[in-house]
Amino acid sequence: MIHIRQAGAMDARQMAELLNAIIRKGGTTALTHEVTREAIAKRIEQAPANALWHLAEDEAGHLLGFQYANPHPDLPPEACDIATFVKLGTTGLGIGSKLFETTKAAARALGYRWINATIRADNAGGLAYYQSRGFEDYARQPNQALADGQVVDKISKRFDL
């Protein structure tokens, strides 16, 4: 059973561990340097009122994934930017689907009109995930340098609420 709830600063250690495993594996997130519990806790605590942070956990309270949707300076105020992270080895179990259903409803309630997802072009799993949720391509940013110097294309997808 997958339970979705609002994430808080007290969840930051588990969220950092999950995200760091994804970063170490490489190839899916634009993040290239590991994050700290403190950095995630700070982002959650300092998030604006129209930011959304949700996590998925199993019946024992173990973190399965998390998703956030926040305003972004490159987007108009009626849009938010989404990111999704699912524990390695647990994709395809419905975790991302449950997270998105919760985030989508909360984004509508906050008055957002659309959600942006920007994904590395070489992240086939991420592209498929957002496509399967109904996101549609609307922009491509070629030759984007990541923090470690790697250069990748990025694809922006849009979901109209």
C-alpha positions in Angstrom: 0.0 0.0 0.0 1.3 3.4 -1.0 0.4 6.4 1.3 0.9 10.0 0.1 1.3 12.9 2.5 2.7 16.3 2.7 6.5 16.3 3.2 8.1 18.3 6.0 11.5 19.2 7.2 11.5 16.2 9.5 11.5 14.0 6.3 14.6 15.7 4.8 17.1 13.0 5.9 15.2 10.2 4.1 14.6 12.4 1.1 18.3 13.3 0.9 19.3 9.6 1.1 16.8 8.7 -1.7 17.9 11.6 -3.9 21.6 11.0 -3.4 21.2 7.3 -4.5 19.7 8.6 -7.7 22.4 11.2 -8.2 25.2 8.6 -7.6 23.6 6.3 -10.2 23.6 9.2 -12.7 21.8 9.7 -16.0 18.4 10.7 -14.9 18.5 13.9 -12.8 20.1 17.2 -13.8 21.6 17.2 -10.2 25.2 16.1 -10.2 26.2 16.8 -6.6 24.8 15.1 -3.6 22.4 17.1 -1.3 22.3 17.3 2.4 19.5 16.8 4.8 19.9 20.4 5.8 19.6 21.7 2.3 16.4 19.8 1.7 15.0 20.9 5.1 15.8 24.5 4.3 14.1 24.3 0.9 10.9 22.9 2.5 11.0 25.4 5.4 11.6 28.4 3.1 9.2 27.3 0.3 6.6 29.9 -0.7 3.0 29.3 0.3 2.2 28.1 -3.3 4.9 25.4 -3.2 3.8 21.7 -3.0 5.9 19.0 -1.4 4.5 15.4 -1.2 6.0 12.1 -0.3 5.0 8.5 -0.8 5.7 5.9 1.8 4.8 2.3 2.5 2.6 1.1 5.3 5.7 0.9 7.6 6.6 4.5 6.9 9.5 3.9 4.6 10.1 6.5 1.9 9.3 5.4 -1.6 9.5 8.7 -3.4 8.8 12.4 -3.3 7.6 15.1 -5.7 7.5 18.8 -5.5 6.0 21.6 -7.6 7.1 25.1 -7.1 6.9 28.5 -8.7 9.9 29.1 -11.0 11.4 32.4 -12.1 11.4 31.2 -15.8 7.7 30.4 -15.7 4.6 32.7 -15.6 2.8 32.9 -12.2 0.1 30.6 -13.4 2.6 27.7 -13.8 4.7 25.6 -11.5 7.7 23.5 -12.1 7.6 19.8 -11.0 10.3 17.3 -10.0 9.7 13.6 -9.2 12.1 11.2 -7.4 11.3 7.5 -6.8 13.5 5.1 -4.9 15.8 3.1 -7.1 14.3 -0.3 -7.8 10.7 0.7 -7.2 9.7 2.2 -10.5 6.6 0.8 -12.2 4.8 0.2 -8.9 2.5 3.3 -9.1 4.4 5.5 -6.8 4.8 8.3 -9.3 1.2 8.0 -10.4 -0.1 8.4 -6.8 2.3 11.3 -6.2 1.1 13.1 -9.4 -2.6 12.7 -8.6 -2.0 14.4 -5.3 0.2 17.1 -6.7 -2.2 17.8 -9.6 -5.2 18.3 -7.3 -3.2 20.5 -5.0 -1.9 22.6 -7.9 -5.4 23.2 -9.1 -6.5 24.1 -5.6 -3.7 26.7 -5.5 -4.9 28.2 -8.8 -2.1 27.0 -11.1 -3.2 26.6 -14.7 -0.4 24.4 -15.9 2.6 22.3 -14.7 6.0 22.4 -16.3 8.5 19.4 -16.3 12.0 19.9 -17.7 13.7 16.6 -18.2 17.1 15.6 -19.5 16.7 14.3 -23.1 18.7 11.2 -22.3 16.4 10.3 -19.4 14.1 7.9 -21.2 12.3 6.8 -17.9 11.6 10.4 -16.9 10.3 11.3 -20.4 8.1 8.3 -20.4 6.7 9.0 -16.9 5.7 12.6 -17.8 4.4 11.6 -21.2 2.2 8.9 -19.6 0.7 11.5 -17.2 -0.4 13.6 -20.2 2.5 16.1 -20.4 3.2 17.4 -23.9 6.5 18.6 -25.3 6.7 22.4 -25.9 10.4 23.3 -25.8 13.8 21.8 -26.2 16.9 23.4 -24.7 20.0 22.0 -26.5 23.5 21.8 -25.0 22.7 22.6 -21.4 25.7 22.3 -19.1 25.2 20.6 -15.8 27.1 21.5 -12.6 29.7 18.8 -13.3 30.4 20.1 -16.9 28.4 17.4 -18.6 26.3 18.8 -21.5 22.8 17.4 -22.2 19.7 18.6 -24.1 16.7 19.2 -21.9 13.0 18.8 -22.9 10.2 20.9 -21.3 6.8 19.3 -21.1 3.5 20.9 -20.2 0.5 19.6 -18.4 -2.6 21.8 -18.6 -4.7 21.7 -15.5 
